[in-house]
Amino acid sequence: MSLDASRRSKYCDAMRYFFHIVGGSELYPDELGRRLPTLESARRHAKVLADELRTGGDFFGSSFVRVVDEHGNTVFECPVSSPKSD
């Protein structure tokens, strides 16, 4: 198997994850999702999104990133923590 075929195979085996933003009672759905090779990759991506939302200041406290797989199963949620006081 060539290297390109190996990469294509891994890409085809990757799961599509959707990173919905939940802010209070509002749901902001991710309609495109992102194809990632592992659940751990999805966790890292969710944490980056949560950190960006926290830094932006629009979402915090009860807000979180809900990660859903391509089958519609919620696989985990990552809280958007409020900024820490120094």
N, C-alpha and C positions, 0 to 999 in steps of 0.2 A: 504494500500500500504506500503510495507516495505521501509526502508530508502534507501537500494540499488536500488530498483525500482524507487524511487523518484529521486535519483541522475542520473540514466540512462535516465529517462524521460527528465530531465533538459538538459543533455548533448545532447540528440537527438534533442531537440528544439533549441539548440544553432545554430547560423549562422556562416558560414565559411567566414572569411575575408581574403583578400589578401593585403599585404603591399608592394606595388611596390615602388622602389626607383627611383626618377627622378632626374637626374643630368644634368643640361643644356639641351642638345637635346637628351641625352641618357636615355633609360628606362631599368632598371634592374628589371625584373619581379619576383615576388614571385610566384613560380609555385605550392607550397604546401598549402599555406594559413594556417590559424589557426582558430580553432573552439572556439568561445567565446560566453558567455551567453548574453551580452548586447552590444549595440553600445558604451556605455560609457567605457566598457572594451577595445573595439577596439581603442577608442580615447587615453586611457592611454597607450596602447601598442605602438601606433604610436608615441606618445610623447617620450617614452623611446627610440625607434629606432632613432628618430630624434636627441635626445640628444647624443646618442652613436655615430652617424655619425658626429655630430658637434665636439665632443671630439676627434674623430679619425682624424679630419682635412681634410679628403678626399672630403667631400661634405659640401658645405655651400653656402651662397648667394642665388642663384636661385634654389637650390636643395630643394626637399621636398619628403615626404612620401605620396603616394597616396593610400588611403584605398578604396578597391573595395569589394562589397559584392559578395556572391556566385552566384548572378544573373547577374553579370557584371556591376552593377551600382556603379559609384563613389559616395561614401557617404561623404567623406571629404578629405582634404589634410592638412598635418601638415608640416610647413616650417622647414627647417634645418637652423637655424640662425647662422651667423658667430659668432665666440667666441667674448665675450665682452671684451673690454679693461678695465683694472683696473686703 
